[in-house]
Amino acid sequence: MGELLYPEYRNYSETRTVVNNAMMALLAGSRLAGHTLQLTAGSQRTLGELFPAVEHIRRFNLRSDAARSLLHDADHHLASVALPYALATHEDFVMSNISLLRREGIPISTGGKRIKAWNMHEVLFRSSSYTIPRVLLDNFHLLREMRNCTIHAGGKVQPDLMTRLAAMSGRAITEWQRLNGQPPSDVIKSGQVTLIAPHIFTAFAVTKGLGREINAALASVIPASSWARIAVQDYHGGTTRTKNSSGWRRGLVGYVRKNYLVANLSEVDLERAAKKLGYWTLATWK
């Protein structure tokens, strides 16, 4: 099934790509730097002396052997940064879509609780009468508890993480192992959360999958008349074509075919929305 490329989803996809590329650049950069420093093995000179033209190098002014050792173990530190970054980007997306549902008059089923990271997906899927993707959510919540231990408890394992591990379904455990090459229980070593590079890849894979499920949930519950209005506003905000012109109309139809095909909008839907919004004031559409 295709995706609805509405503004919130496009912004999320673009931001996620930027964040993913940035984290991959840092991960690859640490590997490249460690590889390069093999050429200086045995040197007693500092990095500042060896590479004086590199910006900020004196802030990392160690001998090459010590620097290489740190770079070799950089995965944990990069994952400690990437995991909160990826989850924060995703949390903003989920909350923005709950707001979108509310604006479109869809009752939000909160169960009387405040919407937070621990229940935001369940709220959105329940409100959309959409089947909850349990495997993705089990893995998301494990990542979330790992993140919480990292940023709120100095990496020490907390009871909520242990509870989450014990509650994971067999399918979720199998999927986690497929993504990470190790069982979920291996995230704990000597009472500490041990983050590795695959956890970065898993965070992006899981949030991407959940993003697609959210896209499908909204497509199923928001009516065509609302998607027509959203699509027309979206198109009008970016086009330079003149209102009421045949070029504006043709551009709208093409834009909707490209970005909103899943909504199955007819030209009648678009005409009604355009006229209601005041973007088309002619009596005829053709």
Secondary structure, 3 states (H helix, E strand, C coil): CCCCCCHHHHHHHHHHHHHHHHHHHHHHHHHHHHHHHHHHCCCCCEHHHHCCCCCCHHHHCCEHHHHHHHHHCHHHHHHHHHHHHHHHHHHHHHHHHHHHHHHCCCCCCCCCCCCCCCCHHHHHHHHCCCCCCHHHHHHHHHHHHHHHHHHHCCCECCHHHHHHHHHCCHHHHHHHHHHHCCCHHHHEECCEECCCHHHHHHHHHHHHHHHHHHHHHHHHHCCHHHHHHHHHHHHHHHCCCCCCCHHHHHHHHHHHHHHCHHHCCCHHHHHHHHHHHCCCCCCCCC
